[in-house]
Amino acid sequence: MDLHFGDSEPTDDERAAVDALLGPPESAWEGAGRSAADLRWARGGRAARDRRDLLLPGLHALNDRTGWISPGGLGYLCRRLTVPPAEAYGVATFYAMFSLRPRPATVLHVCTDLACAAAGAQELCAGVESRLGPGSGVHVERGPCLGLCERAPAALAIRAGDPVRTAVAAPATADAARLAATAPDSAPGEPGAVDAVPQAGDDALVLLRRVGAVDPESLDDYRAHGGYTALRRAFALGPAGVIREVTDAGLLGRGGAAFPTGRKWQATASQPDHPHYLVCNADESEPGTFKDRVLLEGDPFALVEAMTIAAYATGAHRGYLYLRGEYPRALRRVEHAVAQARARGLLGDDVLGQGYAFDIEIRRGAGAYICGEETALFNSIEGRRGEPRSKPPFPVVKGLFGKPTVENNVETLVNVLPILTLGARAYAAIGTEGSTGPKLYCVSGVVARPGVYELPFGATLGELLDLAGAGEGLRAVLLGGAAGGFVRDDERDIPLTFEGTRAAGTTLGSGVVMAFDDRVPLPRLLLRIAEFFRDESCGQCVPCRVGTVRQQEALTRLLERRGTAAADDIALLREVGRAMRDASICGLGQTAWNAVESAIDRLGAYA
């Protein structure tokens, strides 16, 4: 394969950023010099191609250093990895957080998604832009959910350089957002993870009990509060015993699909092909979701321990933690936790002296909702566009790098710890027969106490809203995020279980519970949901690529239309929605119509 590189040269900063990741180049072929003799043949191509999975970290390195990815920087990275520049360009342009055009070193990301839109995001954007002005050296980026819904409206400032500097303004005012962007080191400190847990200190908590009680940067403190008890029991049980406990506990996946975790682990462990891989999906990009962020910031060692247990049970020796690019503090916390665990023999060649080898690599996402889909996530890690794969083959047979892979999200994995410390029977006694254990809910919107709540499965929607301080007379409650559905205020008796929400014609999804009153125009919310899915569609399949556009167009017209014209557009929406649901390759297209459909049928939108 001929690789055609442009004539642009990397700057010294760009070359240094790439070399810091990959090491210095060994030949002119990799960009070390321009010796004609050295370029007569390619050397090290196979080894470089085996590092294709470092393309995404390399793009981050370039973007982090200068604020954008220049043709020279991209070309140098492609030489180092023997990746065709056209392919690397396709990957770089896939992610919203990267720019291939010059822009200021500081980018201020302002959330305009559902919770922030309801809290005045548009006014915030206008105020920030008027205060900064065109010559401020700050690029204002209106974008999707930042995972700070309990403190809406929110803004995240990222200043490129070495090191990268970040600052959060939430709840944000125009002045606070301007300060975060222009002087990130002087911006007020971000509240601790415990501030997002209204129940903190409650003895009944299981998953959140350490948040606020333990120093998230101290391994000794974590162990003093029961840390690594579960891993020791896992080694005592053996891999098959761990899978049996997880199966008997009835643990279902917490990412939205509710697939039995024990069955997934058993299917992966039984595959004869090796190596096996473990992937933790921490790319929680569903608007309204922030529970994984709270766990990662407030109890990071719990995830490291849980990943080690999952890998041991399924025969994996390498795990990948794929983390949202919009979570800088969570990144720092998990990087520190992994480094501490490695230094103390809790990761590495001989975990806890048991002769078992396991280590974790952290990979940052870069602003692509679709990468929450497991096979799209695998492609992203492998250095390709984050587009979903057709199934079968399923990931347990052919997943990351074409090998058997078990993929779970943060909440699912953290649930494994109480299963092993309490025992499967005691864990299964929490919740209901069909939905066992505790569940985390992300409550935001017009409530007095937004945050992450932990309740046993079986509590009602009304009980959760009462805890959060939601008053009477809500216009609607959105369950499951943008991919979920709306319910009415008089449906507070819906049981919060997988089977209960299904029977009620809605979904629990990832645990989003977002409350709205009459001050929020419902048609505007629906249009924002449609815009979100249009922007986040990867474009691979026609039903989703075209359907999300047609959905947004129809909802835009419906802002002005009524009567017969409105009925025609609603009929079109139903037809397009059915096509997306039946024919899209992945869950994005299959659920893009859900919230709009529920608003029309349950709430009487556009009536």
N, C-alpha and C positions, 0 to 999 in steps of 0.2 A: 504494500500500500504506500503510495507516494503522499507525503505530507507537504503541503504548500503553506509556508509561513510568509507573512507580510514583511515589509521592510521596517516597521516600527520597532524601536528599541525600548526596553524597559528602563525606567529611571533607577537610580541607585536604591531608592527606598523600596521600589517594587521588587527588584532583584534580591534585596536583603530579606524582604518578607517571605518570598518563596523559598530562599535558601535556608531560612530559619526553620521552615517546616520540613523540607526535603533533604537538607544537607547541601554542601557545595557541589556544583556540577563537576563531573569527572572528565569530560571531554568537550571539544568544540561542538559536537553533535548536540550536547545538552545545553550549549550556550556559554561554555567557559571561555571561548576565544574564537578566532576566525582563521585558524590554520587550515589552509586548503588541503594539506595532506591528511589532517585529522578528519576532514569531512568527506573523504573518498569512500568511506563505508560507515554504516551505522553500527554502533556498539551499545550493548546494554538495552536493546529495545524490548526484549522479552521481560527483563526485570522491571523496566519502566512500566510496561503494560500491566504487569501484576500489581502496580500501585495505582491503577486507574481510580480506585476508591478514595484516593487522596485528592481528587479533583475538587470536590466540594470544600474540604478544608483549605485547599489552595486558593479557591475563589474568595473564601472568607479572609484569608491572609491578605490578599490584595485589597479587597474592599475595606478591611479594617485599617490598613496602613494609610491609604490616601483618600478614602471616601467614595471611590469609584474604581472601575476596572478598565484600564486603558487598553488599546490594541497591543501596545508593546508589552504590557504586563501579562495580558492573556496569552500572547504568543510565546513569551518566555515560559510560562507555566505549561503550555502545550508541549514545548520542546522537552522540558524536564520529564513529562509523563508519557511522551509519545502519543498524545491524543490529537486527532485531527482538529484544527482550529474551528472548523464549521461545527463539529460536535460540541466542543467546549462552549462556543457561542450559544448554541441551542440550550445547553445546560444553564449557562449564566443568565440568559434572558428568561428562564423559567421562573426565577425566584424574585419576589417583589422587593426584597431588601437589598438586592444588588443593582447597581446602575452601570451601564456601559457608555454613558454620556457624562461629560464633566459636570460636577456639581460641587457645592461647598462641602468642606470637611465635616460640618455638623448638619445632621438631619434630625428634625423634630417630627416624630411620628405622633399624630393626633388621632385617637380612636374616634371613628364616626359610626360605630356599629350600635346595636340595639340599646344596651344599657346607657352608653354614653350619649347616643342621640336623644334619648329621653331626658338626659340630664343637662342638655344644652351644648352638645358638641359643636353644632354649627356656629353658635354665637362665640364659643371659645376659639374656633378657627379664625373667625373674622377678627376677633380681638387680638389674637397673636400676630396675624399677618399685618394688621395696622400698626402694631408696636414695633415689629421687627423691620419692616420696610425692605426694599429691594437690595440695598447694599449691606445687609447685616451679616452676610456670610453664613446664613442659616437657610437650609432648604426645608420648607414645611411640607410634610407628606401626610395627606389625609388617607387613613387606611382602616383595615379591619380590626377586630377585637385584640386588645393588648393583654387580656387576661387579668385586668385590674378592675373588674366590674363592681366589686364591693366599694370602690372608691371613685366611681364615675363622677364627672368625665376625667379621662386620663390622657397623659402625654408622656412619651419616652424620648429623651434626647440622647443621641449617640454621636460622639465626636471622634472621628478617625485620628489615628496617630499611634505612637508606640510609647506608652500603652493606650488602648482605647479607653475613653472616659464616657460614662453614662450617668444619667440622672433621670429620676421619675418625678413627675408632678401629678399627684392624684390624692384627693380631688383637686383638679387643676383650675386655676384662674388664668387669665391671660398674662398677668404679671409673673405668676409662678412658673408658667410654661416658658416665658421669655427668659427668666433667670436660669432655668434648667438648661436651655439651649445655649445661652451666651456665657454662662459661668457655671458649668456642671459641678466643679469642685466646691462652689460656694452655695449650691442649692441645699435646702434642708434635707436631712437624712430621711430615707424611706422608712415608714413604720415597719415594725417587726411582723413576722408571719402570725404571731399570736394575736395581733390586732384584727386579723381576718377570721378569728375563731371566737364567736360570741360565747360559746360554751366552755371556753378554756378554764381548766381547773376542776371540771365536773368529774367526779370519780367514776361515773358510768361510761366515760369515753373509752373506746378501744383503739381505734386507728389514730385518733388525734390526742391521745393522752400525754404524749411527750412534747407536743408543740407548746412552747412557752415554759415548760417545766425543765427542759434540758437545753444546755448550750449546744446549738447545732454545729458548732465547730470543734467540739470536744468529744473525741472517741471515748475517753475515760468516763465522761459524764453519761454518754449513751450506754455504756456497759454497766454502769452503776444503776441504771434504770431498766435493767433487764435485757439490754442489747446483747445479741449473739447467743442467747439461750436457745432460740429457735434453730439456729444453725447447728449447735451441738446436738440437739435432739435429732436433727435431720441426719447427721452422720451416724447416730446410734440406730436409726431406723433403716438406713440404706436407701438407695434410689427408689426401689419398688415400694418400700414402706412409706416414703414421702408421698408418692403419687397416690397410694391407697388412702392416706389421710386426707389429701386434698379432694379426692373423689368422694369419699364418705362424708366430707363436710358439705358437699353440694355447692361449692364455690362456682359462681357464674361470672363471666367476664364483665367488668364494670365500664368498658368503653362504649357500650351501647348495643352490641350484638348479643350479649348474654349467652355466649357459648360456654359449655361446661369446661372449666379449666383443667380438671383431671383428665378428661378425654383428650384434650389437646396435648397435654404433657405425655400421656401414654402413647399416643400416636407418634409423637416425635421420638421418644425414647426407643421405640421398637423398630425404627428404620435402620436397615443394615448399612446404608451409605453414611460415610463419615468424611469430614467432621460435622458435628451438629453445632448450631448457633442459637444463642438467645438474644432477642431484641426487645428492649423496653421502649415502648412508644410513649414518650413524654412530649409529643408534639400536639398538645391539647389546644387546637385552634377553633373548636366549636364556639361561636359567640355565646358568651355568658358562662363559660367554664373556666374555673381557676383553682379547683381542688388540688390538682397535681402540683401546681406552683406552690401552694401552701405546704404540702408535704415535703417537697424538695427543699424549700427554704427553711422549714421548721424542724424537719426530722430526716436529713439526707442519709444518715447512716442506716436507717431502716430500709431504704431502697437498696443500698449496697448489699446488706445482709440478705434481703429477699431475692435479689437477682442471683446471689451465690447459691441459695437453696434451689431455685428454679433450674439453674444450670446443672447443678449436681444431680438433680432428679432426672433430667432429660439427656444427660451425657454430653453436655456442651462444655467446652473449655475456654470459650471466648464469648463475651457478651458486648453488645452495643447499646448504649443509651442515647437515643435520638431525642434531642431537647430543642424546644422552640427557640428560635433566634431572638425572640422578643423577651426572653427571661434572663437578663444579665446577672441578677443576684442569685438566681437558682443555679446558673452555670458555675459561678464562683463557689457556691456551697458544695455542689456535687464534685467538682474538681478537687476541692480540699478533702472531701470525705474519701474519695477514691485514693488519693495520694496517701492519706493517713492509714487507710486499711491496707494498702500495699506495703507501707513502711513497717506495719505491725504484724505482718504475716497473715493477714485476713484476706488478702488477694495475692496471687502470684503462683509460684511453682508448687507450694506445699501449704495449702490453706489449713490453718489450725493444726499443723503437723499430721494431717490425715492422709498425706500422699496424693491429694487431689489438687490439680492445677486449674486455676481459673483467673481471668483478668477481664477488666472492663475498659472499653474505649468509648469516649464521649464524642458524639457527632452533633454539631449544631445545624438545625434547620435554618432556612433563610426566607421564611414568609411564603409558605405554600400550604393552604388548607388541605389540599388533596393528599399531601404526604402523611396525613393521619390514617389513610387507608394502608393496610399492611404491605401490600405488594408495591405500591408507589413508594413507600418508605424504604423498602429494600432497594429499589432502583436508585433512590436518592443516595443511599449509603454507598452504592456501587459506583457512583460518579456519573449517573445518567439522569435524564429528565425524570421527574417524579411522576410518571404516568402508571396507572394501575395495569397489572397483567391479567390476562384471561385465566380463569380457573375452571376446571383442573388444568395442571397439577396444583394441589394445594400446598401452602407453605410447609406443612409438616412433612411433605415429601420432597419438594423442591422449592426452597425459599431463598434466603440470602446466599449469594454466590452459587446458586443452584444446589444447595445442600439443605437437609432437613433443618427446619427453623421453628422455634416456638416464639411467638410474639404476644406480649401482654402489656397492658398499660400500667401506670404507676399504682393506681388504687388497687387493681387486681393483685399485683405482686405483694403489696404491703399487707393485704388480707391473709397471705400465707403465714405470716408470723404468728398471729393469734391462733390460727388453726393448729400449729405445732406446739405452742405453749399451753393452750387450753385443752387441746385434744379435739378430734373431729366431732365427737358427740356433743360436747359442750358448745362448740361453735355453731353446729347445726341447730341447737336449741334456740339460738338468737334468730329472730325474724320469723318467716313462715316456712311451710314445707317446700314450696316452690321457689322461694327466694330467701336463702339463708344468709345470716351474718348481718353486720352493720353496713350502712350505706352512707356515702357522703353526698351532700346536696349543696349546690352553689346558688345561693339565694341573693337576688339583686332586684333593682327597680324601686318601686314606691313602698319600701318597707323601712321600719325604724332601725332595724339592726341587720343590715346585709352582712353576708359572710358565708363561710363554709360551716355547715351543720352536719352532725353525725346522729343518725337515728337508726334503730333496728328496722329492717324491712317490715312493712305492715302498718306503720304509722300512716295517718291520712294526710292528704295535702293540707287540710285545714289546720291540723296540729302543727305542721311545719310552718305554715304562714303565721299562726299565732305566736310561735316561738320567735319568729323574725319581726314581729310587731306590725304585721299588715293589717290595715284597718278594713272596714266594711266598704262595699261599693266599688270594688275593683272592676275595671272594664274587662280585663282578661288576664290570664296567667299563661305564660309560654312554658311548656314542659319540653325538655330535651334540646333546647337551643334552636338555631335556625333550621336544623333538620328535623325538629320535633313538631309539636302541634299546640294550638291554643285550646284552652278550656275556659268555661265561664266561671264567674265568681261563685255561682250557686252549685258548683260541682266540687266543693271542698271535701266531700266525703270519699273521693277517689282514693283507694288504698295505694300507697307508694310501693308497689311491687311490680315485678315484670309482668306477672299474670294479671294483676289488678288493673294496671294501665292499659294493657292489651284488651281486656274485656270492656274497658270504658271507651275504646276506640281512639286511644292516644298512645303515647310512648314515654317511657322513663328516660331513654337515651343515656346521656352521660351524666345526668343528675342536675341539669339546669332547671331552675325555677325562677322565672322572671315575671314580676308583677307590674301591671300597667293600670293607670286610671284614665279618666276621660281627658286629662290634660295632654295625653299623647295621641295624636291623630293616627288611628289604625291604618288608613290607606298609606300613609307615609312609612310606617313600620314595614308593611308588606312590600312596598317598593324597595326599601333598603335591603330586605331579605333577598329579593330578586336580584338586585344589583350585586350583592355578595356572591350569590351562586354563579352569576354570569362572569364575574371577575375571577372566581376561583376554579371554574371549570378548566380542566387541562386541555380540552379541545380534541382529545383522542377519538371519541366516538360521536357520531352525528346526532343521536337523540339528545345528548346533554349539550353539545356545542351549539346546536341550533335551538333546542328547546329552551335553554336558559335565556337566550336572547329574546325569543318570542314571548316568553313569560314577562320579562321586564318591559318590553314594548307594550303589551296589553295592559299591564298594571299602570304604566305611565298614562295611557289613554284614559284609564278608569278614574284617574284623579279629577278629570274634567267631565266625564260622561255620566249620564244617568239614563234610566228608562230602557228603550229598545236597544240603543247602541251599547249600553252597559251589558245587557243580556247577551248580545252577540260576543262581546269580549270574554265574558265569563264562560260561555260555551267553548270558545277557543282555548281558554285556559284549561278547561277540563280535558279537552282533547290532547293538548300538548302535555299536560301533566301525566295522563295515562301512558303516552308514548315514552316519556322519560322514565317513568316507573317500570315499565315492562321491558324496555330495550337498552337502557344505559348499562355500561360495562361495570360500573361500581356504585357504591352507595351514595355518592354525591348526586349524580343525576337521578337516582332512584328515590331520593328523599327531597329533592329541590322544590317539589310542589306541595309537600306535606303541610307546611305552616299556612300557606295561602289557602289550600283546600279547607283546612280546619277553620280558618277565619271566615270563609264564605258560608260554610255549612253550620258551624256552631255559633258564630258571633253575628251572623247576618251582615257581614261586610258588603258594602255596595248595594244594599237593599233599598 
